[in-house]
Amino acid sequence: MPNPITNRYDSHALRARLPVERVDLYRPEHAWTYSHHASITFYKGRFYAIWSNGYEHEDYPGQRVLIASAADFNRWTAPEPLVGPLPGHHSELVLTAAGFHQYEGTLIAYFGQYEYNAEATRDGIKGGRDHQDTRLWALTTADGQVWNAPLDMHAPIVPNHGPQPTKSGRLIISGNIAFPYTDDPSGLAGWRMTGIYPDDMAAAIFDDSEAFWHVQARMGWPAGLCEGSFYQTDDAVLHMLLRTTGPGYAGKLWVTESRDAGTTWSSPVETGFTDNNTKFHFGRLPDGRFYYVGCPDPEPRGARNPLILSLSEDGACFDRHFILADEEYVQTRAGLHKGGLYGYPHTMLHDGYLYTIISLRKEAVAVLRVALSGL
């Protein structure tokens, strides 16, 4: 039975256009032309952004994590490597930016890693059972300038979004089919795996861009379920919305819910919330309304345009829609899987604004902001 969460989105209806400020953080010229998985935070008077950055193709060996910062929204530092490239057993690792967390004056930046096995690396292909050594790392800093050595989180996951607190203070990572949690407020220890995979897969479970296909095959879902983002309603229920992808994609998000603070999750079901086969981000405004930022036009599939902000009074019906961006971006250099215009948004609320960081054709990176007073 479908879940009642819906967005009542009509791609042909007139939508409001908000006054949006935009700044470009990264536009490649000839090298390092893949960028994706961006996150943004504000720490000790500065904005910080991280994202994945590859030589040319999506999630190929040698992918690193870049960082940029700004005291003034309109003036960002030149991006520089936060970590990577790093060697693996068979080739350079695939590193993926995985969000931020702050605790008692410390800024934490997360990144996931895996590498391809020897045969996959030699053939230069992705897919199949070729990922190994999937794990999560954390870097810490007390000033935003000097970063300590990476800490192993002992969690076999490449997150979709970084740790997010629930009302109880528990931190939860939104993954694909795994949603690790910890009751350590630092976010640096105590991570426990849980999710929507069967119990008999738990001992060997890992969660990255390969693993969710194994779970789909086992569970018999019509499409791959991945790239979750959750919000919590006033009844304390956690709602983890999931992207669908693959041959069974039907233009709708699915949802799994938790009524025990993320310890266990319900069997996922389809919602009435439209989607363009892409990542998205949910949150809650200071006035209590819920919001979504993503690309809800289901067609043409994979276009990922326009980028929309949708609002809901109750967390069930998202029925107000605003255009954040629909301008074209001309790609500098083609690469494998570098499709879609507005990719993988992450949002942040700060000082009366909603900030959204995005990739453009999985190549450039930009930050948008809109005043909350306009909503």
C-alpha positions in Angstrom: 0.0 0.0 0.0 1.5 3.4 -0.9 2.6 5.7 1.8 0.5 9.0 2.1 3.5 11.3 1.7 3.1 13.3 -1.5 4.3 16.5 -3.1 1.2 17.4 -5.3 3.7 18.5 -7.9 2.5 19.5 -11.4 5.4 20.0 -13.8 3.1 22.0 -16.1 1.7 24.3 -13.4 3.1 27.8 -12.8 5.6 27.9 -9.9 6.9 30.8 -7.9 10.4 32.0 -8.6 12.4 33.1 -5.6 15.1 35.8 -5.5 18.2 33.6 -5.4 21.8 34.6 -4.8 24.4 32.3 -6.3 28.2 31.9 -6.1 30.3 29.4 -8.1 32.9 27.5 -6.1 34.5 25.4 -8.8 34.6 25.3 -12.6 37.2 22.9 -14.1 39.2 23.8 -17.2 41.2 20.8 -18.4 41.8 18.5 -15.5 39.8 17.1 -12.5 36.6 17.6 -14.4 34.3 15.5 -12.2 32.7 17.1 -9.1 29.7 15.8 -7.0 28.5 14.9 -3.5 28.8 18.4 -2.0 28.0 19.5 1.6 28.0 22.8 3.3 28.3 24.1 6.9 29.1 27.2 8.9 31.8 27.1 11.6 33.4 29.8 13.7 32.5 32.6 11.3 33.2 30.9 8.0 31.3 28.8 5.5 32.9 25.4 4.6 32.1 23.2 1.6 33.5 19.8 0.6 32.8 17.7 -2.4 34.1 14.7 -4.3 36.5 15.5 -7.2 37.7 13.0 -9.8 40.0 13.1 -12.8 37.2 12.7 -15.4 34.7 10.0 -14.6 32.2 9.4 -11.8 33.6 7.4 -8.9 36.7 6.1 -10.6 40.0 5.4 -8.9 41.9 8.5 -7.8 38.8 10.4 -6.6 39.6 12.9 -3.9 37.8 15.4 -1.6 38.1 19.1 -2.1 37.4 21.9 0.5 36.8 25.6 0.1 35.7 28.2 2.7 34.5 31.8 3.0 34.0 34.5 5.6 31.9 36.3 3.0 29.3 34.3 1.0 30.5 36.0 -2.2 34.2 35.4 -1.7 35.4 31.8 -1.4 38.9 30.4 -1.2 40.3 28.5 -4.1 39.4 24.8 -3.6 42.2 22.5 -2.4 42.5 18.9 -1.5 41.3 18.0 2.0 42.2 14.3 1.4 43.5 12.2 -1.5 44.2 10.9 -3.9 45.2 7.9 -1.8 46.7 4.5 -2.8 44.8 1.3 -2.3 45.8 -2.4 -2.6 45.2 -2.5 -6.4 44.8 1.1 -7.4 44.0 4.6 -6.0 41.0 4.7 -3.7 37.6 6.1 -4.5 37.0 8.8 -1.9 33.5 10.4 -1.5 32.7 13.5 0.5 30.2 12.6 3.2 29.2 15.7 5.1 29.9 17.6 8.3 29.2 17.5 12.0 30.1 19.9 14.8 30.6 19.2 18.5 32.0 21.3 21.3 34.0 23.6 19.0 35.3 20.8 16.8 34.4 20.6 13.1 34.2 17.1 11.7 34.3 16.3 8.0 33.5 12.7 6.9 34.5 10.8 3.8 33.8 7.3 2.6 36.2 5.1 0.7 36.3 1.9 -1.4 38.4 0.5 -4.1 37.8 -1.8 -7.1 39.3 -5.2 -7.1 42.2 -6.0 -9.3 40.2 -7.3 -12.3 37.8 -4.3 -12.3 40.6 -1.8 -12.1 42.5 -3.4 -14.9 39.5 -3.4 -17.2 38.6 0.1 -16.2 35.0 -0.7 -15.5 32.5 -0.2 -12.7 29.7 -2.4 -11.6 29.2 -6.0 -10.5 30.8 -7.4 -7.3 34.0 -5.3 -7.6 34.0 -3.0 -4.5 36.1 -3.8 -1.5 37.2 -2.2 1.8 34.2 0.1 2.1 34.6 2.3 5.2 33.9 5.7 6.7 36.5 8.1 8.0 36.4 11.4 9.9 38.7 14.4 9.9 38.6 16.9 12.8 39.8 20.5 13.2 39.7 23.0 16.0 40.2 26.0 13.8 39.1 25.1 10.2 42.7 25.3 9.1 44.7 22.4 10.6 43.1 19.0 10.2 44.0 16.0 12.2 44.7 12.5 10.8 41.7 10.5 9.6 39.9 8.5 12.2 38.3 5.2 11.2 34.6 5.2 12.2 34.4 1.4 11.9 31.3 1.6 9.8 31.2 0.0 6.3 29.4 2.8 4.6 29.7 5.7 2.1 27.0 8.1 3.4 24.5 10.0 1.3 24.4 12.8 3.9 26.4 13.4 7.1 25.2 12.8 10.6 21.8 14.4 11.5 20.5 14.7 15.0 17.1 13.5 16.1 15.0 15.1 18.9 16.6 12.7 21.4 20.1 13.8 20.3 20.9 10.5 18.6 22.9 11.0 15.4 21.8 9.1 12.2 23.6 8.8 8.9 21.4 8.6 5.8 22.8 5.9 3.5 21.3 3.8 0.8 20.1 0.6 2.6 21.9 1.3 5.9 21.3 4.1 8.4 24.0 3.9 11.1 23.3 5.6 14.4 25.3 6.6 17.5 24.4 8.1 20.9 27.9 9.5 21.2 27.3 13.3 20.5 30.7 13.7 19.1 29.8 11.6 16.1 33.3 10.0 16.3 32.5 6.7 18.0 29.8 4.1 18.7 28.3 3.8 15.2 25.9 0.9 14.9 24.7 -0.5 11.6 21.0 -0.8 10.9 18.7 -0.4 7.9 16.4 -2.1 5.5 18.5 -5.2 4.7 17.5 -8.7 5.9 19.0 -9.9 9.2 21.0 -12.7 7.6 22.9 -10.1 5.5 23.9 -8.1 8.5 27.2 -9.8 9.3 28.6 -9.0 5.9 26.7 -5.8 5.0 28.3 -2.8 3.5 26.7 0.3 2.0 28.0 2.0 -1.1 27.0 2.5 -4.7 27.3 -1.2 -5.4 25.8 -2.8 -2.2 22.2 -1.5 -2.6 21.8 -3.6 -5.8 22.6 -6.8 -3.8 19.9 -5.9 -1.3 17.4 -5.1 -4.0 18.0 -8.5 -5.7 17.6 -10.2 -2.3 14.4 -8.3 -1.3 12.8 -8.4 -4.8 12.1 -4.6 -4.9 11.1 -3.4 -8.4 13.9 -0.8 -8.3 17.1 -0.1 -6.5 16.5 2.0 -3.4 19.3 4.4 -2.4 20.4 7.9 -1.3 18.1 8.5 1.7 17.3 11.7 3.5 15.1 11.9 6.6 13.1 14.2 8.7 11.3 13.8 12.0 7.7 14.8 12.6 6.2 15.9 15.9 5.0 12.4 16.7 8.7 11.4 16.8 8.5 9.2 13.7 11.5 9.3 11.4 10.7 9.4 7.7 13.6 8.3 5.5 12.7 9.0 1.9 14.6 7.0 -0.7 15.5 7.5 -4.4 14.5 4.8 -6.8 16.7 3.9 -9.7 17.4 1.2 -12.3 15.0 -0.5 -14.7 12.1 -0.4 -12.2 12.3 3.4 -11.7 8.7 4.7 -11.7 9.2 8.4 -11.0 8.4 8.2 -7.2 10.3 8.3 -4.0 9.9 5.4 -1.5 9.9 5.7 2.3 10.9 3.7 5.3 10.0 4.8 8.8 11.3 4.3 12.3 9.3 4.6 15.5 12.2 3.7 17.8 14.6 6.6 17.1 16.3 4.8 14.2 17.0 1.4 15.9 14.8 -0.4 13.4 13.1 0.6 10.1 9.9 -0.5 8.4 9.7 -2.3 5.1 10.0 0.5 2.4 7.0 1.4 0.3 6.3 3.8 -2.6 5.0 7.3 -1.9 3.2 9.8 -4.0 6.2 12.1 -4.1 7.5 12.6 -7.6 11.3 12.5 -8.4 13.7 12.7 -11.3 15.9 9.7 -10.4 18.2 11.8 -8.3 19.4 12.7 -4.8 17.5 15.3 -2.6 17.6 16.8 0.9 14.8 17.3 3.5 14.9 19.6 6.5 12.8 21.7 8.8 12.5 25.5 8.8 12.6 27.5 12.1 8.8 28.1 11.8 8.2 24.4 11.9 7.5 23.8 8.3 9.2 20.9 6.5 11.1 21.4 3.3 12.5 19.5 0.4 15.2 20.5 -2.2 15.5 18.4 -5.3 14.3 17.8 -8.8 10.7 16.5 -8.7 9.9 16.7 -12.4 9.9 12.9 -13.3 10.4 13.5 -17.0 12.6 13.6 -18.9 14.3 11.0 -16.7 17.7 12.0 -15.5 17.4 15.7 -16.7 17.5 16.9 -13.1 16.1 20.3 -13.9 14.6 22.5 -12.5 15.8 22.5 -8.9 12.8 23.0 -6.7 12.2 24.0 -3.1 8.9 22.4 -1.7 7.2 23.2 1.6 4.9 21.3 3.8 2.9 22.2 7.0 2.6 18.7 8.3 5.4 16.6 6.7 2.9 14.6 4.7 1.8 16.9 1.9 4.4 19.1 0.2 2.2 21.5 -1.7 4.1 24.8 -2.2 6.8 24.8 -4.8 9.5 27.4 -5.7 12.0 27.4 -8.5 15.6 27.7 -7.1 17.4 27.2 -10.4 16.8 26.3 -14.0 19.6 28.0 -15.9 21.7 25.8 -18.3 25.3 25.0 -17.7 27.6 24.1 -20.5 29.8 21.1 -19.6 33.6 21.6 -20.0 34.4 17.9 -20.6 32.2 14.9 -21.0 32.8 11.9 -18.8 31.1 8.6 -17.9 27.8 9.1 -15.9 28.2 12.9 -16.0 24.5 13.5 -16.8 21.8 15.7 -15.2 21.9 19.4 -14.7 21.4 20.1 -10.9 23.0 17.3 -9.0 22.8 16.1 -5.4 21.7 19.1 -3.3 22.6 19.5 0.3 21.1 22.3 2.4 21.8 24.3 5.5 19.9 26.9 7.5 22.0 29.9 8.8 21.3 33.4 9.9 17.9 33.8 8.1 18.8 32.0 4.9 18.4 28.6 3.3 21.7 27.6 1.6 21.8 24.9 -1.1 25.1 23.5 -2.5 24.9 21.6 -5.8 26.9 20.2 -8.6 26.3 21.2 -12.2 26.4 18.4 -14.7 28.6 16.6 -12.1 31.4 19.0 -13.0 31.1 22.5 -11.4 30.0 23.3 -7.8 27.8 26.3 -6.8 26.0 27.5 -3.7 22.6 29.2 -3.7 20.8 31.0 -0.9 17.3 32.4 -0.4 16.0 34.5 2.5 13.6 32.7 4.7 11.6 35.9 4.9 10.5 35.3 1.3 8.9 32.0 2.2 
